[in-house]
Amino acid sequence: MSELSTRRRRAALLALALGGFGIGATEFVAMGLLPQIARSLLPELWASSQEAALARGGLVVSGYALGVVIGAFTVAVATVRLPRKVAVTGFAVAFTIGSLLSAAAPTFWLLVAARFVAALAHGAYFGFASLIAAAIMGPGNRGKGIAMVLSGLTVANVIGVPLITMLGQRTNWRVAYLAVAVIFAIATVAIAVAVPRQPGNPNASIRGELRVFRRPQVWLALAIGAIGFGGFFAVYSYVSPIATELAGLSEGWVPIALVVVGVGMTLGVQVGGRLADRGALRALINLYPWYLGALVVLALFASEPWVLMVFLFLMAALSSAMMPAIQTRLLDVSGDAQTLASALNHASLNIGNSLGAALGGLVISIGLGFSAPAWAGAALGSWVCCSRSSPACWSGAARADSGRANARHPEGRRALSFLRPGGCGPAPAATGATRRGAP
């Protein structure tokens, strides 16, 4: 798409980012409105036990996360042949309808169902939008384009979620979802007007897309999201008690801590886009140890308020800086199944969200204290690069990435062999099919 002007490219990326902004708002706004939702739709349970009502209200969040994971597989594969602009426009329409259904849900379980349905297009939207952004920016700039799309998600955490949550608290939680529907409606028009046409893949098939699961490097990239990012969510899910109970801050500091995390995510994703363009896997290798280090420092010294704020920012920035690299890496190693691979990235992040939150809650519930989520997150993240291997495995993969990238080569298989039983030992000899270049 080299014929596009700079202004047209920027407008297209902003339109896609606006859709990402809406997704960030719809995904996280429920967390701040759970008391209002529980009081409105679970009045009897709320009257008897507010804690039990809030716990059940959490199913609104879980229902959305489940929809993301299932939709990443089903919706992305079902729409792979569609022209990409048609697909993302349709996804934005689906989000608009899902938000309206959420606002109108008369019962709690219908709200959970509406959130599940709304989430089905989440992974597919970012998958198609990332492919469009990469094509718009062209070789050498794909990471910047992907970072622009993802920036909508991170900016939503800084601006959209707090404002919409405040709106819902001062009016009604239903008004909050109506506001989200308006955002998606505007995004739909913006995408239809600004995004250039891109053809689909008429030769794509379900079987062809599913072949992506044969590629070990795809599994590695997804593991970083599903397991490595679990460390971020283990801390992020419990920022409020960490700030108040561990660091001794007042409740008024909790929104500030959340803004610090959001700003870190926003800046990190922009830096990460530039790093990804210099080498996606190399960016992951360089950033990941610092991310783990930030978790360890939080575990050791988060009782100091200034340390908490500084390293919440660094943890968020470093984790978000890896997001464009993971997405770009998936485009590099997924062959002809780029749509499904790109969508699976966001499914893996939601798995990390659920896994990290559950693990953080577990270590707190058994009495290990509010520094335990950071320790648990660091341990979880370390498993990705250290389980039956060493960081040398990642270095080997980086060398394969620069020359003989895919696992069809012995060097690439050896670099990623820690994904198989036996760790980083020698890889099996290349088969005839491998030597002929079969995936």
Disulfide bonds with the S-S distance in Angstrom:
Cys393-Cys424 1.55
